[in-house]
């Protein structure tokens, strides 16, 4: 079975290494395998016949998996899986949550296999898990580490799951967040600067691009002049948190839309009086300001004539150039800067 990309990354190679070398037997039909944190590009060993159900909540990766023909959902589903693969990343709490999810979904006696890059803290994750459950084996390969364990009987598995499931306190006593989300422990200062600097006359139908867990949208919902708000976010779980954070506004009768969408690849159908945005500029560890530029281009298309865009960014990012692109009816007819502090700037533009 192949799910082969242009290039598979090292962590996924590390994850499958035990099955390729005979340290673990490749799963066979009718067994089912869960793959948490999956990304497109994994190549299963030739003697692996069990179907793989991928779980990926980041919309670009979800779309890439679906395009590759992989069965994928944004959240884990079902129980009684024979095995689970867990691709670990940089966020410890998110990694622990994925392992806890694997323990919930795998049958007693099944195998949970975890792998990640050495520079992403995989060794400390193994030590954390080993303090809770016995680790059956491990191997180092492709600049990473893979380890595996047998899912214990239900009582022990439930205790381990509870230990590995984080319980974050609400941010500022009101905002629900979760592991791995952007600014999960506090309100992002750039977003706060943007919210505090938005003009008093903002009104009509508003969109929050790259909405995260909904801080900007929640601040906008406090304004009686706002007629409707749509949130666009690529992270499924962040968008679900935003639903909770906007629940009071929805209950009060404000129309709020929640769109799980990759703004760089999927067009926006609606048109807005204003768009607010704190765009990402990192892909993994690498800074990619072009990501923000693509979000600005998407916002330009989604604004009504005369609609306004408000963007917050690190001071060094050259988003002024992105705002100046386009011409005539397709571009911005005016742009400028609202405010800046030691780290951030707030830019505006009019369609």
Buried (B, 14 or more C-beta within 10 A) or exposed (E): BEBEBEEBBBBBBBBBBBBBEEBBEBBEEEBBBBBBBBBBBBBBBEEBBBBBBBBBBBBBBBBBBBEBEBEBBBEBEEEEBBBBBBBBBBBBBBBBBBBBBBBBBBBEEBBBBBBBBBEBBBBEBBEBBEEBBEBBEBBBBBEBBBBBBBBBEEEBBBBBBEBBBEEEEEBEEEBBBBBBBBBBEEBBEBBBBBBEBBEEEBBEBBBBBBBBBBBBBBBBBEBEEBEBBBBBBBBBBBBBBBBBBBBEBBEEEBEBEBBBBBBBEBEBEEBBBBBBBBBBBEEEEEEEBEBBBBBBBBBBEBBBEEBBBBBBBBEEBEBBEBBEEBEEEEBBEEBEEBEBEEEBBBBBBBB
